[in-house]
Each structure stands twice: as C-alpha cells, then as structure tokens.
C-alpha cells in the first residue's frame, strides 16, 4: 500500500492572528522590564554614557584629562571624602583640575549632571 502525502491546509487569518498575539504576550511576560522602568537611574546612565564616559571610563581621554575612572574605585577615594553636594557642584561648575563646566555638555541641565554624578558614584561604590 502506498502512503499518501498529508494535505496541509493553510491556517486562516484568525488562527494566524491568535498565534501572533500569543507570541507577543509570551515575549512580554518573558522579557526584562524596559530601560525606562527606572527613569532616574536610566537618565543618569544615559547622560553618563553620552557626556561623561569618554573621560571617566579610562582610556586615552581619561588618561589625558586625569579624570578618575569609574572602573577603579581607588581613584575616587579623594572625591568620596567630600560632601556629595560639593562633588555635584564641581561637576556642574567645572574644576581647577581641568574639568569643563558640565563636562562640556552645555545642553545638559544641572539636574541631568546631578543624575550622571549619582550614577557614577553608585557604580564606583559597588
């Protein structure tokens, strides 16, 4: 006896739609929360990455500027002895050591610089 090939029917539109909705719901339940879930921390990290990382992650610009790297907590010891508000004001106003006001991020608000500093210090302290 000869085996007959199975005839597959194409799923109708409703079946396809149900399947796509199922995949979307499953993906929503499995994925981690979006970055904007913690807006305060994510704003600080975003500003850091866009305006501060070139100098504060080490590398050539960090070496050239002498900026403390968030990858080396020992470089931050002299700063961590200061009051948090003094560190934030130094970042906003610039320093005699060569940091431009707001790290040369002229479009950044004082609050954004504050969040970036808070982000950096949270990374350094952990």
Backbone as CSV, one residue per row, in Angstrom:
resi,resn,N_x,N_y,N_z,CA_x,CA_y,CA_z,C_x,C_y,C_z
1,UNK,0.821,-1.164,0.000,0.000,0.000,0.000,0.885,1.254,0.000
2,UNK,0.505,2.158,-0.790,1.265,3.375,-0.977,0.796,4.458,0.007
3,UNK,1.758,5.109,0.661,1.410,6.163,1.612,1.079,7.437,0.853
4,UNK,-0.007,8.036,1.235,-0.423,9.285,0.597,0.160,10.456,1.392
5,UNK,0.678,11.459,0.695,1.182,12.635,1.419,0.028,13.335,2.138
6,UNK,0.362,13.838,3.320,-0.643,14.568,4.087,-0.922,15.916,3.421
7,UNK,-2.137,16.237,3.358,-2.528,17.515,2.787,-2.654,18.527,3.920
8,UNK,-1.833,19.550,3.884,-1.865,20.591,4.923,-2.740,21.733,4.457
9,UNK,-3.604,22.116,5.309,-4.444,23.262,4.997,-3.761,24.521,5.516
10,UNK,-3.900,25.574,4.774,-3.344,26.850,5.226,-4.192,27.365,6.372
11,UNK,-3.518,27.864,7.439,-4.304,28.409,8.548,-5.032,29.676,8.098
12,UNK,-6.194,29.848,8.619,-6.956,31.039,8.273,-6.403,32.258,9.015
13,UNK,-6.906,33.423,8.676,-6.428,34.676,9.245,-6.555,34.696,10.768
14,UNK,-7.670,34.212,11.299,-7.893,34.235,12.755,-6.872,33.366,13.481
15,UNK,-6.530,32.226,12.914,-5.538,31.347,13.541,-4.176,32.023,13.567
16,UNK,-3.837,32.664,12.478,-2.552,33.375,12.418,-2.519,34.520,13.428
17,UNK,-3.601,35.249,13.509,-3.676,36.369,14.434,-3.562,35.887,15.884
18,UNK,-4.244,34.819,16.208,-4.164,34.253,17.560,-2.737,33.835,17.882
19,UNK,-2.074,33.223,16.917,-0.698,32.781,17.134,0.225,33.981,17.358
20,UNK,0.073,35.033,16.557,0.910,36.223,16.718,0.652,36.900,18.067
21,UNK,-0.599,36.956,18.477,-0.915,37.532,19.785,-0.314,36.703,20.914
22,UNK,-0.361,35.389,20.763,0.235,34.509,21.765,1.738,34.770,21.872
23,UNK,2.425,34.854,20.726,3.863,35.117,20.748,4.172,36.469,21.385
24,UNK,3.380,37.475,21.062,3.592,38.800,21.638,3.406,38.801,23.138
25,UNK,2.370,38.139,23.615,2.121,38.065,25.054,3.216,37.270,25.752
26,UNK,3.629,36.175,25.145,4.696,35.360,25.739,5.993,36.168,25.821
27,UNK,6.303,36.912,24.774,7.509,37.740,24.784,7.438,38.827,25.837
28,UNK,6.271,39.428,26.003,6.084,40.472,27.005,6.301,39.932,28.413
29,UNK,5.848,38.719,28.672,5.978,38.131,30.007,7.389,37.662,30.307
30,UNK,8.166,37.356,29.280,9.500,36.801,29.470,10.587,37.872,29.497
31,UNK,10.395,38.951,28.762,11.426,39.979,28.635,11.596,40.766,29.932
32,UNK,12.824,41.243,30.196,13.039,42.085,31.377,12.327,43.423,31.204
33,UNK,12.133,44.149,32.297,11.464,45.445,32.185,12.275,46.390,31.307
34,UNK,11.625,47.284,30.606,12.345,48.208,29.732,13.228,49.154,30.539
35,UNK,14.188,49.750,29.837,15.148,50.649,30.480,14.452,51.805,31.176
36,UNK,13.370,52.309,30.601,12.698,53.464,31.192,11.937,53.121,32.456
37,UNK,11.957,51.865,32.893,11.230,51.494,34.104,11.768,52.251,35.320
38,UNK,13.064,52.480,35.361,13.653,53.261,36.443,14.231,54.522,35.807
39,UNK,13.376,55.516,35.592,13.758,56.686,34.824,14.921,57.458,35.418
40,UNK,14.965,57.575,36.732,16.015,58.358,37.361,17.385,57.744,37.097
41,UNK,17.515,56.460,37.369,18.803,55.785,37.165,19.153,55.752,35.683
42,UNK,18.151,55.499,34.836,18.453,55.396,33.417,18.846,56.760,32.836
43,UNK,18.263,57.854,33.349,18.655,59.175,32.867,20.114,59.439,33.225
44,UNK,20.489,59.118,34.456,21.876,59.316,34.862,22.839,58.487,34.028
45,UNK,22.471,57.254,33.777,23.325,56.375,32.971,23.415,56.883,31.540
46,UNK,22.290,57.339,30.997,22.271,57.844,29.621,23.161,59.077,29.490
47,UNK,23.014,60.012,30.416,23.855,61.222,30.381,25.321,60.829,30.544
48,UNK,25.592,59.919,31.480,26.971,59.446,31.673,27.533,58.892,30.371
49,UNK,26.794,58.007,29.727,27.279,57.371,28.504,27.500,58.374,27.381
50,UNK,26.635,59.381,27.302,26.733,60.358,26.211,27.718,61.485,26.483
51,UNK,27.914,61.840,27.747,28.707,63.037,28.036,29.931,62.792,28.915
52,UNK,29.933,61.746,29.720,30.976,61.587,30.732,31.928,60.417,30.486
53,UNK,31.446,59.413,29.785,32.190,58.154,29.671,33.551,58.315,28.990
54,UNK,33.644,59.219,28.024,34.930,59.369,27.323,36.077,59.616,28.293
55,UNK,35.832,60.412,29.304,36.894,60.717,30.274,36.863,59.799,31.491
56,UNK,35.681,59.397,31.919,35.571,58.669,33.186,35.565,57.149,33.056
57,UNK,35.834,56.639,31.855,35.979,55.189,31.710,37.433,54.817,31.514
58,UNK,38.331,55.760,31.706,39.737,55.465,31.470,40.038,55.688,30.001
59,UNK,40.914,54.906,29.462,41.262,55.059,28.052,42.055,56.333,27.815
60,UNK,42.214,56.674,26.556,43.053,57.810,26.186,42.570,59.123,26.780
61,UNK,41.266,59.428,26.628,40.763,60.714,27.125,40.811,60.784,28.640
62,UNK,40.592,59.668,29.292,40.712,59.636,30.747,42.139,59.890,31.186
63,UNK,43.066,59.265,30.487,44.484,59.461,30.798,44.878,60.912,30.540
64,UNK,44.437,61.445,29.408,44.795,62.813,29.039,44.215,63.828,30.020
65,UNK,42.975,63.614,30.434,42.317,64.582,31.314,42.641,64.356,32.785
66,UNK,43.068,63.167,33.132,43.325,62.852,34.542,42.052,62.584,35.324
67,UNK,40.946,62.372,34.617,39.666,62.128,35.281,39.669,60.754,35.952
68,UNK,39.085,60.650,37.141,39.016,59.338,37.797,38.098,58.397,37.018
69,UNK,38.538,57.162,36.869,37.766,56.169,36.124,36.779,55.463,37.044
70,UNK,35.560,55.244,36.553,34.588,54.518,37.375,34.965,53.042,37.484
71,UNK,35.950,52.616,36.715,36.410,51.226,36.772,37.427,51.003,37.882
72,UNK,37.881,52.091,38.518,38.887,51.986,39.573,38.451,52.832,40.771
73,UNK,37.864,52.166,41.750,37.328,52.878,42.923,38.406,53.643,43.684
74,UNK,39.645,53.158,43.656,40.706,53.840,44.407,40.961,55.250,43.864
75,UNK,40.709,55.485,42.597,40.886,56.818,42.023,39.856,57.810,42.561
76,UNK,38.760,57.289,43.106,37.677,58.141,43.594,37.789,58.447,45.089
77,UNK,38.730,57.812,45.787,38.828,57.990,47.240,38.900,59.457,47.673
78,UNK,39.732,60.295,47.039,39.777,61.699,47.472,38.439,62.426,47.267
79,UNK,37.697,62.019,46.268,36.411,62.673,45.978,35.320,62.183,46.915
80,UNK,35.369,60.903,47.251,34.330,60.323,48.102,34.399,60.850,49.534
81,UNK,35.539,61.442,49.907,35.671,62.037,51.237,34.904,63.358,51.313
82,UNK,34.581,63.928,50.163,33.866,65.204,50.115,32.369,64.969,50.250
83,UNK,31.676,66.038,50.539,30.225,66.023,50.589,29.676,65.807,49.172
84,UNK,28.624,65.026,49.054,28.015,64.729,47.752,27.663,66.000,46.994
85,UNK,27.134,66.984,47.690,26.737,68.233,47.030,27.954,68.945,46.435
86,UNK,29.117,68.877,47.099,30.340,69.503,46.566,30.800,68.799,45.292
87,UNK,30.660,67.487,45.261,31.033,66.734,44.058,30.125,67.139,42.898
88,UNK,28.845,67.227,43.166,27.885,67.593,42.122,28.141,69.018,41.633
89,UNK,28.387,69.951,42.560,28.659,71.339,42.163,29.955,71.439,41.355
90,UNK,30.949,70.645,41.702,32.199,70.642,40.928,31.936,70.157,39.500
91,UNK,31.074,69.159,39.361,30.745,68.660,38.022,29.971,69.710,37.225
92,UNK,29.113,70.444,37.879,28.308,71.464,37.200,29.159,72.682,36.845
93,UNK,29.988,73.137,37.782,30.753,74.372,37.590,32.120,74.166,36.958
94,UNK,32.590,72.925,36.941,33.933,72.653,36.443,34.927,72.693,37.593
95,UNK,36.137,72.260,37.305,37.165,72.212,38.354,38.444,72.892,37.899
96,UNK,39.268,73.248,38.876,40.583,73.811,38.562,41.482,72.754,37.933
97,UNK,41.163,71.478,38.191,41.956,70.371,37.655,41.752,70.122,36.174
98,UNK,40.842,70.834,35.559,40.700,70.724,34.114,39.344,70.293,33.604
99,UNK,38.418,69.937,34.494,37.096,69.550,34.009,36.315,70.801,33.625
100,UNK,35.825,70.798,32.399,35.000,71.911,31.934,33.667,71.897,32.675
101,UNK,33.020,73.070,32.781,31.685,73.067,33.387,30.776,72.064,32.683
102,UNK,30.099,71.272,33.481,29.201,70.221,32.996,29.921,69.226,32.086
103,UNK,31.231,69.122,32.240,31.985,68.186,31.411,31.873,68.507,29.936
104,UNK,31.641,69.773,29.622,31.477,70.266,28.263,30.166,69.807,27.629
105,UNK,29.208,69.418,28.460,27.869,69.050,27.976,26.962,70.265,28.189
106,UNK,27.119,71.259,27.340,26.400,72.517,27.507,24.886,72.355,27.464
107,UNK,24.409,71.355,26.724,22.962,71.163,26.622,22.383,70.437,27.830
108,UNK,23.238,69.899,28.706,22.764,69.193,29.896,22.288,70.184,30.954
109,UNK,21.201,69.841,31.604,20.715,70.657,32.714,21.491,70.292,33.974
110,UNK,21.400,71.129,34.978,22.050,70.823,36.254,21.513,69.506,36.828
111,UNK,20.220,69.278,36.676,19.610,68.052,37.185,20.148,66.819,36.457
112,UNK,20.377,66.934,35.162,20.943,65.810,34.412,22.380,65.521,34.853
113,UNK,23.139,66.572,35.100,24.504,66.370,35.598,24.458,65.721,36.975
114,UNK,23.540,66.157,37.827,23.363,65.560,39.150,23.095,64.050,39.012
115,UNK,22.191,63.678,38.119,21.845,62.268,37.925,23.047,61.480,37.391
116,UNK,23.821,62.092,36.511,25.008,61.419,35.975,26.041,61.175,37.078
117,UNK,26.250,62.177,37.941,27.192,62.024,39.056,26.693,60.950,40.016
118,UNK,25.407,60.979,40.321,24.847,59.953,41.212,25.021,58.562,40.610
119,UNK,24.833,58.452,39.300,25.042,57.159,38.630,26.500,56.718,38.763
120,UNK,27.441,57.628,38.471,28.866,57.276,38.544,29.243,56.823,39.942
121,UNK,28.794,57.563,40.945,29.143,57.206,42.312,28.512,55.875,42.734
122,UNK,27.339,55.578,42.218,26.711,54.282,42.545,27.509,53.138,41.938
123,UNK,28.098,53.357,40.760,28.923,52.317,40.136,30.238,52.161,40.889
124,UNK,30.833,53.284,41.273,32.116,53.263,41.970,31.996,52.593,43.333
125,UNK,30.909,52.875,44.027,30.754,52.367,45.394,30.359,50.899,45.428
126,UNK,30.062,50.295,44.311,29.679,48.870,44.303,30.723,48.016,43.703
